[in-house]
Amino acid sequence: MSEACSGLPALEPFLLKQCPPAAYYIPNFITEEEEAHLLQQVYGAPKPKWTQLSGRRLQNWGGLPHPKGMVLENLPPWLQSYANKVSSLGAFGGEVANHVLVNEYRPGEGIMPHEDGPLYFPTVTTINLGSHTLLDFYHPISRGQHMEDDQGPALQTEEQRHTLSLLLEPRSLLVLREDMYVRYLHGIRFVTEDLLTEKVANLGTCGSKVGDTLLRGTRVSLTIRHVPKVLKTSIMLGRRK
């Protein structure tokens, strides 16, 4: 048994063995009623909570992560209950999640391949609402970045670096740790439909199959994480000059 499995007994049945260490996928982590309630809360949030970015818009809850530390803000009860639920699985090494990003992706929107970085406990968990998406994983450019051709060395294309995808269904939970967190980039393509190929590593746990084409709707994701480095506002105010 891998260290990932032995350390997370509650998640062990959901380990995706087709992936590098370690990805866990739980279909129907929440009910349709919970999904409807969460979407109601997301869209009932004050307009200033939304930040528009290229390819998506988001809400930030819990504080603003920073290398020097995050000034902690209490999560609203509707998010705290799910932060507790995910944390109870042992995803954050016994700690309780203290930060949530709410992302909205409309059909055709996505995010370029990226890494979440060292500001968080090396685990990311995502509850998916409203629509499916395909989350794609890539080798970073720094690993085997050159390929020889007639013109000499050339950077590998994004498609050549693509290693696998995961189908994230509505109401599911995804947990990424270890290599899947720190050694691979992840992104969402800017498309309105997804063709499922043999590179989708978790089709065996889903109701879809290779060759299916899935039309995207509007998807809302709750990215629930633990930020280890937090600042106490009282200390900051006490040292204010």
C-alpha positions as CSV (number, residue, x, y, z in Angstrom):
1,M,0.0,0.0,0.0
2,S,1.3,3.4,-0.9
3,E,2.0,6.1,1.7
4,A,-0.8,8.1,0.3
5,C,-3.3,5.3,1.0
6,S,-2.0,4.4,4.4
7,G,-2.2,8.1,5.5
8,L,-5.7,8.7,4.3
9,P,-7.9,5.7,5.1
10,A,-11.1,7.6,4.5
11,L,-10.1,8.3,1.0
12,E,-8.4,5.1,0.2
13,P,-11.4,3.5,-1.6
14,F,-11.4,6.5,-4.0
15,L,-7.8,6.4,-5.0
16,L,-7.3,6.6,-8.8
17,K,-4.7,4.0,-9.4
18,Q,-4.4,5.0,-13.1
19,C,-2.8,8.3,-12.0
20,P,0.6,9.2,-10.5
21,P,0.4,9.7,-6.7
22,A,-2.1,10.8,-5.7
23,A,-5.6,11.6,-7.0
24,Y,-8.8,10.7,-5.2
25,Y,-12.2,11.1,-6.9
26,I,-15.6,10.8,-5.1
27,P,-18.7,10.9,-7.3
28,N,-21.8,12.3,-5.6
29,F,-19.9,13.7,-2.7
30,I,-22.9,16.0,-2.1
31,T,-26.6,15.7,-2.9
32,E,-28.6,17.6,-5.6
33,E,-30.2,19.5,-2.7
34,E,-26.8,20.5,-1.3
35,E,-25.6,21.5,-4.8
36,A,-28.7,23.7,-5.3
37,H,-28.1,25.3,-1.9
38,L,-24.5,26.0,-2.5
39,L,-25.2,27.6,-5.9
40,Q,-27.9,29.7,-4.3
41,Q,-25.3,31.0,-1.8
42,V,-22.7,31.6,-4.4
43,Y,-25.0,33.7,-6.6
44,G,-26.4,35.4,-3.5
45,A,-23.0,36.8,-2.5
46,P,-22.5,40.5,-2.7
47,K,-21.4,41.7,-6.1
48,P,-18.1,43.1,-4.8
49,K,-17.1,39.5,-3.9
50,W,-16.7,38.7,-7.6
51,T,-13.4,39.3,-9.4
52,Q,-13.5,39.1,-13.2
53,L,-10.4,37.4,-14.7
54,S,-9.6,36.3,-18.2
55,G,-11.6,33.1,-18.8
56,R,-13.5,33.0,-15.5
57,R,-14.7,35.0,-12.5
58,L,-14.1,34.1,-8.9
59,Q,-14.8,34.8,-5.2
60,N,-12.1,34.7,-2.5
61,W,-13.0,33.6,1.0
62,G,-10.9,33.2,4.1
63,G,-8.3,35.8,3.3
64,L,-5.7,36.7,0.7
65,P,-2.9,34.2,0.6
66,H,0.6,35.8,0.7
67,P,4.2,34.5,1.0
68,K,4.5,36.4,4.3
69,G,1.3,34.9,5.6
70,M,-2.5,35.3,5.2
71,V,-4.6,37.5,7.4
72,L,-7.3,35.1,8.4
73,E,-10.9,35.9,7.8
74,N,-13.7,33.6,9.0
75,L,-15.4,31.6,6.3
76,P,-19.2,32.1,6.1
77,P,-21.1,29.2,7.6
78,W,-22.2,27.8,4.2
79,L,-18.6,27.3,3.3
80,Q,-17.2,26.4,6.7
81,S,-19.5,23.3,6.9
82,Y,-18.0,22.0,3.7
83,A,-14.4,22.9,4.7
84,N,-15.1,20.8,7.8
85,K,-16.6,18.0,5.8
86,V,-13.6,17.8,3.4
87,S,-11.1,18.2,6.3
88,S,-12.7,15.4,8.2
89,L,-11.4,13.0,5.5
90,G,-7.8,13.8,6.6
91,A,-7.0,15.6,3.4
92,F,-5.0,18.3,5.2
93,G,-3.1,16.2,7.6
94,G,-5.4,16.8,10.5
95,E,-5.7,20.5,9.9
96,V,-9.0,22.2,8.9
97,A,-9.3,24.1,5.6
98,N,-9.3,27.8,6.0
99,H,-9.5,29.1,2.4
100,V,-11.9,28.7,-0.4
101,L,-11.8,30.0,-4.0
102,V,-15.2,29.9,-5.8
103,N,-14.6,29.8,-9.5
104,E,-17.3,30.2,-12.2
105,Y,-16.6,28.8,-15.7
106,R,-19.1,29.4,-18.4
107,P,-19.1,27.3,-21.6
108,G,-16.0,28.1,-23.6
109,E,-14.1,29.4,-20.5
110,G,-11.1,27.8,-18.9
111,I,-7.7,28.4,-17.3
112,M,-4.2,27.9,-18.7
113,P,-2.0,25.2,-17.3
114,H,-0.6,26.2,-13.9
115,E,0.4,25.0,-10.5
116,D,-1.1,26.1,-7.2
117,G,2.2,26.7,-5.6
118,P,3.7,26.5,-2.1
119,L,1.3,28.8,-0.2
120,Y,-1.0,26.0,0.5
121,F,-0.7,22.6,2.3
122,P,0.4,20.4,-0.6
123,T,-3.2,19.3,-1.2
124,V,-6.0,20.8,-3.3
125,T,-9.6,19.7,-3.0
126,T,-12.4,20.7,-5.3
127,I,-16.2,20.3,-5.1
128,N,-17.8,20.6,-8.5
129,L,-21.2,22.2,-9.1
130,G,-23.5,22.7,-12.0
131,S,-21.6,21.1,-14.9
132,H,-18.9,18.7,-15.7
133,T,-15.4,19.7,-16.9
134,L,-12.2,18.0,-18.0
135,L,-9.2,18.9,-15.9
136,D,-6.0,18.3,-17.9
137,F,-2.6,17.6,-16.5
138,Y,0.7,18.4,-18.1
139,H,4.4,17.9,-17.6
140,P,6.1,21.3,-16.9
141,I,8.1,22.7,-19.7
142,S,11.3,22.4,-17.6
143,R,11.0,18.6,-17.8
144,G,12.1,17.4,-21.2
145,Q,11.4,20.7,-22.7
146,H,13.3,20.3,-26.0
147,M,12.6,18.1,-29.0
148,E,14.8,17.9,-32.0
149,D,13.5,18.7,-35.5
150,D,14.9,19.9,-38.8
151,Q,15.1,23.4,-37.5
152,G,17.0,22.3,-34.3
153,P,15.7,22.2,-30.7
154,A,12.1,23.3,-30.2
155,L,9.8,23.6,-27.2
156,Q,7.3,20.9,-26.8
157,T,3.8,21.9,-27.5
158,E,1.1,21.9,-24.8
159,E,-0.5,18.8,-26.4
160,Q,2.8,16.9,-26.3
161,R,3.2,17.7,-22.6
162,H,-0.4,16.6,-21.9
163,T,-0.3,13.4,-19.8
164,L,-3.9,12.7,-18.6
165,S,-7.3,14.2,-17.9
166,L,-9.9,13.7,-15.2
167,L,-13.6,14.1,-15.8
168,L,-15.1,16.1,-12.9
169,E,-18.8,15.5,-12.7
170,P,-21.3,17.7,-10.9
171,R,-21.4,17.1,-7.1
172,S,-18.1,15.2,-7.1
173,L,-15.0,15.8,-5.0
174,L,-11.5,15.7,-6.3
175,V,-8.5,15.5,-4.0
176,L,-4.9,16.0,-5.4
177,R,-1.8,15.4,-3.4
178,E,1.9,14.6,-3.7
179,D,3.2,14.4,-7.3
180,M,-0.2,15.3,-8.8
181,Y,0.0,18.6,-6.8
182,V,3.7,19.5,-7.0
183,R,5.0,17.9,-10.2
184,Y,2.3,18.5,-12.8
185,L,0.5,21.5,-14.1
186,H,-3.3,21.5,-14.4
187,G,-5.6,23.4,-16.6
188,I,-9.0,23.6,-18.3
189,R,-9.3,24.0,-22.1
190,F,-11.3,26.9,-23.5
191,V,-13.9,24.8,-25.3
192,T,-17.7,24.4,-25.2
193,E,-17.6,20.6,-25.4
194,D,-15.3,17.7,-24.3
195,L,-14.5,14.6,-26.3
196,L,-13.6,11.8,-23.9
197,T,-10.5,9.9,-24.9
198,E,-8.5,7.1,-23.5
199,K,-6.4,9.8,-21.6
200,V,-9.4,10.4,-19.2
201,A,-8.0,8.3,-16.3
202,N,-11.2,8.0,-14.2
203,L,-13.8,6.9,-16.8
204,G,-14.2,3.7,-14.9
205,T,-15.7,5.6,-11.9
206,C,-18.0,7.7,-14.2
207,G,-21.1,7.0,-16.2
208,S,-19.4,8.1,-19.5
209,K,-17.2,6.2,-21.9
210,V,-14.5,6.8,-24.4
211,G,-15.9,8.5,-27.5
212,D,-18.7,10.4,-25.7
213,T,-18.9,14.1,-26.3
214,L,-20.2,16.2,-23.3
215,L,-21.6,19.7,-23.7
216,R,-20.4,22.1,-21.0
217,G,-22.8,24.2,-19.0
218,T,-21.9,26.8,-16.4
219,R,-19.7,25.2,-13.8
220,V,-18.9,26.5,-10.3
221,S,-16.0,25.0,-8.4
222,L,-15.3,25.3,-4.7
223,T,-11.5,25.0,-4.3
224,I,-11.0,24.2,-0.6
225,R,-7.5,24.4,0.8
226,H,-5.5,24.9,4.0
227,V,-3.1,27.9,4.2
228,P,-0.5,26.9,6.9
229,K,1.0,30.4,7.2
230,V,-1.4,32.9,8.7
231,L,-0.9,36.2,10.5
232,K,-2.7,37.4,13.6
233,T,-4.2,40.8,12.9
234,S,-3.6,41.9,16.5
235,I,0.2,41.3,16.0
236,M,0.2,43.2,12.8
237,L,-1.7,46.1,14.3
238,G,0.6,46.1,17.3
239,R,3.6,46.6,15.1
240,R,2.1,49.2,12.9
241,K,4.3,52.2,12.5
